[in-house]
Amino acid sequence: MGEITLQALRHTHASQLIDAGVDVATISKWLGHAKPDINLRIYAYLFRKRDDKAAEAINAALAGLGAS
């Protein structure tokens, strides 16, 4: 097995935070990035799989509007 680098651990940490649903601003702060767009460029492929959460959120909000 190859050597585990600090960069690999950092990437794993960021990936796990994204998978847990932590917002990009918080992840950026934890990684010490000046702006969240850095995380979006590096980890965009991981955020894309979260589209189902956005769809669920808007569906729940719209369903709540119809309940009045």
KOLKE-849756 format. One record per residue: x, y, z of N, C-alpha, C, O in turn; residue in one letter. Coordinates in steps of 0.001 Angstrom, whole numbers, plus 500000, padded with zeros to 6 digits. Atoms other than C-alpha are relative to their C-alpha. Layout:
KOLKE-849756
XYZXYZXYZXYZA;...
***
This chain:
KOLKE-849756
500840498823500000500000500000500000500884501239500000501955501241500606M;499221498775500109501215503521499210499957500824501269499178500570502187G;499921499082498867502107506247501627498775500910500029498324501387498988E;501129499082499823499224508310503013500576501387500261501317501599501220I;499469498648499881499976511984502523499030500900500766497853500576500923T;500860499018499331498658514986504426498940500526499036497805500776499441L;500960499524500995496999516159501196498873498994499818497717499387499659Q;501027501038500126495162512828500908499068500025501209497856499862501060A;500832499910498792493946513143504504499108501234499948497948501179500358L;500763498757500129492817516718503828498836499802499021497712500227499286R;501034500269501000490901515606500729498921499074500577497729499286500350H;500950500919499373489289512756502665499126500738501005497916500518501055T;500736499209499012488280515152505452498944500858499314497784500868499726H;500940499141500730486683517586502994498884499157499384497714499535499446A;500991500884500629484925514740501166498986499492501009497795499419500706S;500909500490498968483453513391504395499078501104500495497904500852500767Q;500844498870499596482199516842505412498922500262498955497763500494499301L;500967499803501079480528517265502018498943498914500046497751499202499947I;500934501125499951478963513811502262499050500103501188497912499638501118D;500835499836498806477643514685505734499028501168499868498189501390500741A;500923498896500225475868517707504269500422501314500617499608502230500733G;499503498749499432478050520386505855500063501040498880500477500725497764V;500032498968501035477677523679503989501406500406499566502366500296500328D;498709499697500611480470524859501707500749501113500736501979501091500776V;499324498922499272481193528012503747500715499457501238501835499868501542A;499380500602498810481891525962506873501197499143499613502242499201500261T;498889500840500461484048523476504975501182500878499610502326500575499952I;498947499081500417486012526346503463500753500559501204501981500643501204S;499395499462498775486613527819506910500879498940500673501994499239501100K;499245501078499356487753524459508320501295499692499264502308499360499880W;498804500314500790490201523952505463500950501187499878502063501052499370L;499150498829500032491550527479505780500024500717498659500944501485498378G;500080499314501281490486528635502331499421501396500192498546501607501031H;500465498618499894489933532347501852498567500155499505497811500976500025A;501328499887500595486800531822499753499422498601499737500164497682499391K;500630501301500249484289528961499401500107499527498551500022498326498292P;499933500428501402484649528982495601501178499068499734501149498290498781D;498869500929500136487979527194496025499506498572500207499845497669499442I;500544501339499738486143524238497526499079499547498877499094498381498484N;500923500362501070483508524341494826500751499550498751500315498626498064L;499211500402501174486166524133492106500669498649500211500689497815499306R;499260501233499740488121521330493764499057498810500199499332497710499720I;500877501100499602485199519262495064498629500042499330497684499428499825Y;501295499823500667482409520195492611499319498671499707498102498556499852A;500587501301500346481900516572491566499319499349501201498410498538501023Y;500638500565498807480996515688495159498724500751500354497764500152500840L;501190499212499696478515518538495576498865499684499038497698499766499420F;501033500266500995476660517601492392499061498885500420497882498910500067R;500865501111499604475340514417493938498974500420501051498114499623501428K;500910499507498966473486516554496492498742500636499411497941501206500152R;501173499396500631470869517708493954498697499473500584497710500206500654D;501225500569499440468325515358495516499581500752501262498386500907501513D;500314499245498784468536517326498779499326501326499646498374501737500310K;500590498731500424467760520585496963498569499775499513497672500555499831A;501341500311500497464781518998495219499048499692501156497905500149501162A;500836500326498836463460517601498501499643501260500790498511501409501252E;500230498773499228463832520983500215498959500893499334498066501407500008A;500958499130500662461936522936497578498627499348499936497612500034500048I;501291500709499987459229520262497347499324500128501349498110500325501414N;500576499866498656458738520417501121499497501420500235498440501620500832A;500418498603499828458587524226501051498716500281499222497810500938499734A;501192499777500811456033524239498237498794499239500552497668499731500492L;501092500774499403453967521525499915499452500742501220498248500722501477A;500416499230498833453891523690503047499150501200499612498275501604500378G;500794498863500469452482526598501036498573499569499674497622500325499874L;501328500497500368449593524468499847499188499531501181497980499326501059G;500697500520498820448731523303503368499180501074500715498376500750501590A;500688498900499300447413526751504425498534500055499681497824500922500190S;
***
